[in-house]
Amino acid sequence: MAGLGDYLSAAIIFLIVVSAGFLLRSILVRWIRRWAAATETKIDDIIIGAIDKPIIVWFVLGGLYAAIPYLNLAPQLSTTAERAALLALILSVAWALANIAGGIIRFYGSKIGAGLQVSSLGQLLAKVAILSIGIAIALAELGIEVTPIIASLGMGRSR
């Protein structure tokens, strides 16, 4: 059972990781914005916009993940909490990557003059594909065999 000292240690570790994350975020964002201003493409702006907010979530999840061992939880509860933090990280990274892909498709769709419907469909397909990969990775992390699921998606296809 965790005592007051354990909770205090966990809180300190959490605050250190999150504070370091916010410091690193401010340095990275400043550096990336300077770099983005020097380039002509808007893709770097899309990337910055897609990761600006999720990076905060990533550092909070990292802080939770780092603090869990200090709580002296029951092994099963500790494993479950660590796995939940990891799954949330995997899904949030997949979400950010899906937003990057959608933004790039929207940018190039407008640049080549593709219709709004074509661009929107491309965005949707890219986001669904990336999120599906993220969900497959999360399921695999849970110990669920994803190969049969992926194989079954192609079985209903007619020739």
C-alpha positions as CSV (number, residue, x, y, z in Angstrom):
1,M,0.0,0.0,0.0
2,A,1.3,3.4,-0.9
3,G,2.0,5.9,1.9
4,L,2.1,9.6,1.9
5,G,5.8,9.6,1.0
6,D,5.1,7.5,-2.0
7,Y,2.3,9.8,-3.2
8,L,4.6,12.8,-2.7
9,S,7.4,11.1,-4.6
10,A,5.0,10.3,-7.4
11,A,3.7,13.9,-7.5
12,I,7.2,15.3,-7.6
13,I,8.2,13.0,-10.4
14,F,5.0,13.8,-12.3
15,L,5.6,17.6,-11.9
16,I,9.3,17.3,-13.0
17,V,8.4,15.4,-16.1
18,V,5.5,17.7,-17.0
19,S,7.6,20.8,-16.3
20,A,10.5,19.5,-18.4
21,G,8.0,18.8,-21.1
22,F,6.6,22.3,-21.1
23,L,10.1,23.7,-21.2
24,L,11.1,21.4,-24.0
25,R,7.8,22.2,-25.9
26,S,8.4,26.0,-25.6
27,I,12.0,25.6,-26.9
28,L,11.0,23.2,-29.7
29,V,8.0,25.3,-30.8
30,R,10.1,28.5,-30.9
31,W,12.8,26.7,-32.9
32,I,10.3,25.0,-35.3
33,R,8.4,28.3,-35.9
34,R,11.6,30.1,-36.7
35,W,12.5,27.3,-39.2
36,A,9.0,27.3,-40.6
37,A,9.0,31.0,-41.2
38,A,12.2,30.5,-43.3
39,T,10.5,28.0,-45.6
40,E,8.1,28.6,-48.4
41,T,5.9,25.5,-47.9
42,K,3.0,25.4,-45.6
43,I,3.5,21.7,-44.6
44,D,5.7,22.7,-41.6
45,D,2.8,24.9,-40.4
46,I,0.4,22.0,-40.8
47,I,2.8,19.8,-38.7
48,I,3.1,22.5,-36.0
49,G,-0.6,22.9,-35.8
50,A,-1.2,19.2,-35.6
51,I,1.3,18.6,-32.7
52,D,1.0,21.8,-30.8
53,K,-1.7,20.7,-28.4
54,P,-1.2,16.9,-28.4
55,I,2.4,17.4,-27.2
56,I,1.0,18.6,-23.9
57,V,-1.0,15.4,-23.6
58,W,2.2,13.4,-24.4
59,F,4.1,15.0,-21.5
60,V,1.3,14.6,-19.1
61,L,1.0,10.9,-20.1
62,G,4.8,10.6,-19.7
63,G,4.6,12.2,-16.3
64,L,1.9,9.7,-15.3
65,Y,3.9,6.8,-16.7
66,A,7.0,7.9,-14.8
67,A,5.1,8.4,-11.5
68,I,3.3,5.1,-11.5
69,P,6.2,3.0,-10.1
70,Y,6.5,5.4,-7.1
71,L,3.0,4.7,-6.0
72,N,3.8,1.1,-5.0
73,L,0.5,-0.1,-6.4
74,A,-0.5,-3.8,-6.6
75,P,1.4,-5.3,-9.5
76,Q,-1.7,-5.9,-11.6
77,L,-3.0,-2.4,-11.0
78,S,0.4,-0.9,-11.8
79,T,0.6,-2.9,-15.0
80,T,-2.9,-1.8,-16.0
81,A,-2.1,1.9,-15.3
82,E,1.1,1.8,-17.3
83,R,-0.6,0.0,-20.2
84,A,-3.5,2.6,-20.1
85,A,-1.0,5.5,-20.3
86,L,0.9,3.8,-23.1
87,L,-2.4,3.1,-25.1
88,A,-3.5,6.7,-24.6
89,L,0.0,7.8,-26.0
90,I,-0.3,5.5,-29.0
91,L,-3.8,6.7,-29.9
92,S,-2.9,10.4,-29.4
93,V,0.2,10.0,-31.6
94,A,-2.0,8.3,-34.3
95,W,-4.5,11.1,-34.0
96,A,-1.8,13.7,-34.5
97,L,-0.4,11.8,-37.5
98,A,-3.9,11.5,-39.0
99,N,-4.3,15.3,-38.6
100,I,-1.0,15.9,-40.3
101,A,-1.9,13.6,-43.2
102,G,-5.3,15.3,-43.6
103,G,-3.8,18.7,-43.5
104,I,-1.2,17.8,-46.2
105,I,-3.9,16.3,-48.4
106,R,-6.0,19.4,-48.0
107,F,-3.0,21.7,-48.8
108,Y,-2.0,19.8,-51.9
109,G,-5.6,19.3,-53.0
110,S,-6.2,23.1,-52.9
111,K,-2.8,23.6,-54.6
112,I,-3.6,21.4,-57.6
113,G,-7.2,22.5,-57.8
114,A,-8.8,19.2,-56.8
115,G,-12.4,19.5,-56.0
116,L,-13.5,19.9,-52.4
117,Q,-15.2,16.5,-52.4
118,V,-12.1,14.8,-53.8
119,S,-9.9,16.5,-51.2
120,S,-12.3,15.8,-48.4
121,L,-12.5,12.1,-49.4
122,G,-8.7,11.9,-49.5
123,Q,-8.4,13.5,-46.1
124,L,-11.0,11.0,-44.7
125,L,-9.3,8.0,-46.2
126,A,-5.9,9.1,-45.0
127,K,-7.1,9.7,-41.5
128,V,-9.0,6.4,-41.3
129,A,-6.0,4.5,-42.5
130,I,-3.7,6.1,-40.0
131,L,-6.1,5.8,-37.1
132,S,-6.7,2.1,-38.1
133,I,-3.0,1.5,-37.9
134,G,-2.9,3.2,-34.5
135,I,-5.8,1.1,-33.2
136,A,-4.1,-2.1,-34.5
137,I,-0.9,-1.1,-32.7
138,A,-2.9,-0.4,-29.5
139,L,-4.7,-3.8,-29.8
140,A,-1.4,-5.6,-30.3
141,E,0.0,-3.8,-27.2
142,L,-3.0,-5.2,-25.3
143,G,-2.0,-8.7,-26.4
144,I,-4.8,-9.1,-28.9
145,E,-3.7,-10.8,-32.1
146,V,-4.4,-8.4,-34.9
147,T,-3.4,-10.6,-37.9
148,P,-6.7,-12.5,-38.0
149,I,-8.6,-9.2,-37.7
150,I,-6.7,-7.7,-40.6
151,A,-7.0,-10.9,-42.6
152,S,-10.8,-11.1,-42.1
153,L,-11.2,-7.6,-43.5
154,G,-10.1,-8.9,-46.9
155,M,-12.1,-12.1,-46.8
156,G,-15.5,-10.6,-47.6
157,R,-14.2,-9.1,-50.8
158,S,-15.6,-10.6,-54.0
159,R,-13.6,-11.2,-57.1
